[in-house]
Structure formats: C-alpha cells, structure tokens
Amino acid sequence: MTTRKAYPSDLNDAAWSKIEAILPTTKMGRPPKHSRRELLDAIWYVLRTGITWRALPHDFPPWQTVYSYWRSLKLAGVWVYLNDILREQVRQQDGRESEASLLIADSQSVKTTEKGGHAASTEAS
C-alpha cells in the first residue's frame, strides 16, 4: 500500500469502519495488491468529481483495477445493499423507523416539443 496525500472524497475512519463490515471479504488466492479502502477511495473520487475511470489520478490504483472492483460490487448487489443499510442507520439515528411508512409520488407533464400532440406528428396537407 502506497501512502498518498488524502483527497476530500476519501473515507474517514468512522465511515470506513461502517462500510468495511458490509463489504464482502476478498477471495482465496494471492493477497490483493490494493486494499479495499484504497479501491473505495478511488471509486468515491470518480463519483464525487465526475471524471472518467481513465482519468483517475496516478496515485490511486490503476483505473482498470478500480473499475473492475466497482463493477464486481455492482454485479453482486453490494451497492444497493450498502445504500439500504446506511439509509436505515441514518433513519434510526434520527429517531425514525428504519423503513419509510409512506410514499408520496408526484408527476409533472413536460413539453418535449414546441408544438406537441397529434399536430406535431401529422403531415401538412
């Protein structure tokens, strides 16, 4: 593990301790070259800054490694599970039930063309 200057998007120790317990453990075989925390810090960097995977700074693990880890967690459903667990914890800390008891749906019509409806799709005679 290389040491680098921290980015604002890096996980702090408290956040890491919560997330670490939820993440799947590494597979059998040779020890990983990069820690899960390093990989998550790189993922957070991409998500917070909006850069492409290939534009990941060189002091992070290689972008291919980071993307591969992100994708494996996505395919395993870890991101959805992580979001659900953390949302429940936040709700409980606020003194609320872990699951919402009410859902409010709102819809809005938006014009997609200046002249919409049937007239926009018919030929002029």
N, C-alpha and C positions, 0 to 999 in steps of 0.2 A: 504494500500500500504506500503510495507516494503522498507526501504532505503538500498541500497547496493552500493558498490564501482562500478563506471562505467567501462564498458568494451570498448575497442576500436571500437567495432562493434555497440555500442549504437548510436541511432539517436541524433543529436544535436538539439537544439531548433528550428533553422531555417528549418531544414529538417522535423522535426515533424510538424511544422505549415503548411507546404505544403501538407504533406501526410494526416494529420488529417482531412482536409477539404474534401478529396476524399473518405475516409473510410466510409462505411455505419454506421449509428448510431446503438446503442445497441437495443435489443428487449425489449418489455414491460415485466414487472415482477420484480423480486427482483433485486436489484442493483448488478452489476458484482463484483466479489471478486477481480479481477485484472483489471487494466486499460488497454486500448487498446495499449498505449505506452509501457507498460511493456511486453505485449504479442509480439508486433512488435520487441522490443529489443531482446527478446528471439529468435524470428524467424531469425533475422539478425545474431545472434550469431551462430545458427545452420548452416545457409547458408555460412557465412564467414569462419567458422572453419572447416566445413565438417564433423562434428560429427553426430552421430545418435541422433534421438529425445530423446531416453532413456538416453543418456549421458549428457543431459543438466544439467549444474551446479545447485545445490540446492538453490542458491539464486534467481533463476528465478521461475516463476510459475511452477506448475507440468507439466512435459513433455506432458501428455495426454491433458491438457488444451491448451497448446501452439499448439500442433499438430492439435487439433480439430479446433482451430481458424484459423490456416493456411489453413486447408482443406475447411472450410466453405467459406473463401475468394476465394479460388481456384474455388470451385464449382459455386460461384456467379459471376465469371469472373472479380473479383476485381484486381487480379494481372496483367492481360492483360490490363485492363483499366488504372491502375496506371502507368504501363510502357508506354502506349501510351501518356498519359497526360504529364508525366515527360519528355519524349523524345521530344514532341512538344515544351515544355517550354525551354528546352536546345537549340533546334534549333533556336527558336526565340531570345533567349539571344545572340546567335552567329550571329544574323542578317540574318538568313536564313529563308526560308519559313517553316511553321510548318510541312509540308509533303514533302517528297522527290519527286523530279520530274523525277528522273532517277534511274533505277535499272540495275546493272551490275551483271550478273550471270557468274560464271566460273565453269568449271567442270574439273576433273582430273581423269585419269584412274590409278587404284592402283592394283598391282598384289596381289592376295589373296592366291596364292599357288606358289611353286617354278616352277611347271610345269602346266601351265594353259591351258585353252581351251579344245577342243574336246579330245586331247590325254590324259588328266588327268582323264576323266570320262569314258574312254573305257577300256574294259578288254584286257589284253595281250593275244595274241594267242599262 
